[in-house]
Amino acid sequence: MRVIIFSWEYPPRVVGHLAEYVSNLAVQLAKNNVETYVVTYHDYLTGSFNEAGGVKAVRVTNPVRTHIGVLTWVLTLNQEIERAAANIYYEADGHVDLVDVHEWHFIPAAVTLKKAFSLPFIYSVESFEDHRSPAVNSPFKMAIKSVEWMGLYEARIVSTKSNWMRDEASRIYKVPLEKVKVVLPDTANWVKNVLGLYGDIIRTAIPNAP
């Protein structure tokens, strides 16, 4: 299995706990014989790196230096995320099984790869804009919510870390509950359950797969 993980934070760039979570996930996947790439952002530490545990990281920076907000930063950065992931895809002769997108930031890149290469992706939800910010009906917040909605709609599977977040995906965005899978972190079966979701995506992507 060959998997590309998208995350807007990853060590040594740590903004919150997502960086540690993605790092741990990548190492555990590699230990389970999954060829694991992490495509992420860093403002100056760019290029391809062989990380601890057998993980391969590709860090890109934003070609546009000045931004008026997080939305323009995200949308301009996505072209670099797409480029890095496409390079991995071509270097692997198209043998990439799926993309795992953590948070909304790189959903546009995942959708582009899905349309261009028929590459399925899982949307691993950390939070929703309704929970992060007040005034969610302002035009700026609605634009971010539209990216979240696109990810929920285009993803093959949506993954959440709690039953409550699964129910919020249904309440806020009307996502069918059967599309949302709960994977509890910090449990004995955590990585096994993630691998199970990956396997479900791969099987449904291949006609007549067992």
LINWOKA-V817259 format. One line per field, one symbol per residue. ss: DSSP state (A for helix, B for strand, O for the rest). psi: psi as a letter, one per 20 degrees, with the letter a starting at -180 (. if undefined). burial: # if it has 9 or more other ideal C-beta (glycine too) atoms within 8 Angstrom, else .. A space follows every 50 residues. Layout:
BEGIN
ss=???
psi=???
burial=???
END
This chain:
BEGIN
ss=OBBBBBBOOBOOBOOOOAAAAAAAAAAAAAAOOOBBBBBBBOOOOOBBBB OAAAOBBBBBOOOOOOOOOAAAAAAAAAAAAAAAAAAAAAAOOOOOOBBB BBOOOOAAAAAAAAAAAOOOBBBBOOOOAAAAOOOOOOAAAAAAAAAAAA AAAAOOBBBBOOAAAAAAAAAAAOOOAAABBBOOOOOOOAAAAAAAAAAA AAAAAOOOOO
psi=ppqppppiqppjoogbihggghggggghghhkkpoppopaqqhhnqapqo rqjjqpqoprrpiphpqirhghgghhhhhhgggghhggghhjkjmphrpo oorihkghghgghghhjloqqpoopgrqhhhhqrlijqgghhgghhgggg ghghqgqpprjqhghghhhgggjkpphiipppoprkrhjghghghggghg gghiiopkq.
burial=.#########..#....######.######...#.#######........ #..#########....#...####.##############..#...##### ####.#########..#.#######..###.....#....#####.#### ##.########...######..#.#...######.....##.###.##.# #####.....
END
